[in-house]
Amino acid sequence: MGYEGSVRIGELSRTTGVPVPTIKYYVREGLLPAGTRTHPNQVDYTDTHAHRLRLVRAMVEVGRLPIGRVRELLAEVDEPTRGPDTLYGILGAALLTSAGRTEPVHATETERAEIERWLADRGFRVPEGYAEGVAEVLATFRRLGVPELAGLLDGYATAAMAVAEVDLAVLAAVPDRDAAAETMIVGTVLGDALFAALRRIAQATVSARVFPGPPDQSQC
Amino acid sequence: MGYEGSVRIGELSRTTGVPVPTIKYYVREGLLPAGTRTHPNQVDYTDTHAHRLRLVRAMVEVGRLPIGRVRELLAEVDEPTRGPDTLYGILGAALLTSAGRTEPVHATETERAEIERWLADRGFRVPEGYAEGVAEVLATFRRLGVPELAGLLDGYATAAMAVAEVDLAVLAAVPDRDAAAETMIVGTVLGDALFAALRRIAQATVSARVFPGPPDQSQC
């Protein structure tokens, strides 16, 4: 398990930069295993706790995931029998579905069937629930009076395939196969944040070219 | 303003599918203008309210944005003097920064400078705060013991440019220029959700090819 001595909560907080009340909150929420009580008033934590704590923190702070989804993803980290393919399906489901969602779905049966056909025609393998996700966004464009935005679909699908090729190439090259599930989760959650930032930068770049506007006042 | 008669809250709820308590909550939170009191016990709502309500709902439900960020984005919809370029910067900032964030930043000065140089070398125009966002994800990969994931950067940057080209081409073609800010926000927020769904589908597709595994039990 990689234990190399143990520390008290103050030291765990100091080395990870996570405040003590936050550590206690994560333990209560089941995101971090409780420490070992070695004395009536002493609880010890190990390197394993520090590692898990950094992972939780990264998903919450950088990945901006709500606690409930972090819990779902950690359950996958701790389940070593999954293949990467299954894992991607689970990961995606955990990232996309909001646990408490009870609102009705707006896409019609016809719209969903149409998207399923479109995805199948492109040779996509579609994990359960995803065609619905795509159909839902398109139905929302229509409801908001901008059906033209459905034009994003083709170009996005091509770019998404390019991103997935990069994901798999990089993830498959990470040496520690024991930590494959964790690497995949980190790569997917933080990869989303990374891609989102690069996408905004790219939009600003293309936008400045398409709409030159007045000379820029800023230093970028 | 496009008013064509007015309705009471029950009818507004029925036509938009948003429950009455939720409508009242959005009004309290400043996401929806209050209706007009036409009688001591009657408040009227118009098409403008219905439209705004659908927009809020789309950002919360499909875009999965927290209320605070929806409020920031709506302030941009209601500010008609922005050019698309400025708007992208503001949009991105509203989407990426979490209002209550007080945690220290993990990327070092050197790491940030390195990323800024890398982005400049690629000809990227970088809105304020974005180089930091990229540096932060890379620093987090390192802290989590998977620095190899920095290998995602190059391929992501290329794909992000492809996505931005699609965004601008589609958004620029939407006919109603008066609603440009709203279209851009809808396109960006829901476009993120659309791209995320397509990315998971693409990952499952590439993953199934790279790791064929046992014959699939499911029907996809």
Interface residues (C-beta under 8 A of the other chain):
Chain A: G17 H51 R54 L55 A58 E61 V62 R64 G83 P84 D85 Y88 G89 L91 G92 L95 L96 S98 R101 E103 P104 H106 L119 G123 F124 R125 V126 P127 E128 Y130 G133 V134 E136 V137 L138 T140 F141 R143 L144 G145 V146 E148 L149 G151 L152 L153 D154 G155 Y156 A157 T158 A159 A160 M161 A162 V163 A164 E165 V166 D167 L168 A169 V170 L171 A172 A173 V174 P175 T183 V186 G187 T188 L190 G191 D192 A193 L194 F195 A196 A197 L198 R199 R200 I201 A202 Q203 A204 T205 V206 S207 A208 V210 F211 G213 S218 C220
Chain B: G17 H51 R54 L55 A58 E61 V62 R64 G83 P84 D85 Y88 G89 L91 G92 L95 L96 S98 R101 E103 P104 H106 L119 G123 F124 R125 V126 P127 E128 Y130 G133 V134 E136 V137 L138 T140 F141 R143 L144 G145 V146 E148 L149 G151 L152 L153 D154 G155 Y156 A157 T158 A159 A160 M161 A162 V163 A164 E165 V166 D167 L168 A169 V170 L171 A172 A173 V174 P175 T183 V186 G187 T188 L190 G191 D192 A193 L194 F195 A196 A197 L198 R199 R200 I201 A202 Q203 A204 T205 V206 S207 A208 V210 F211 G213 S218 C220
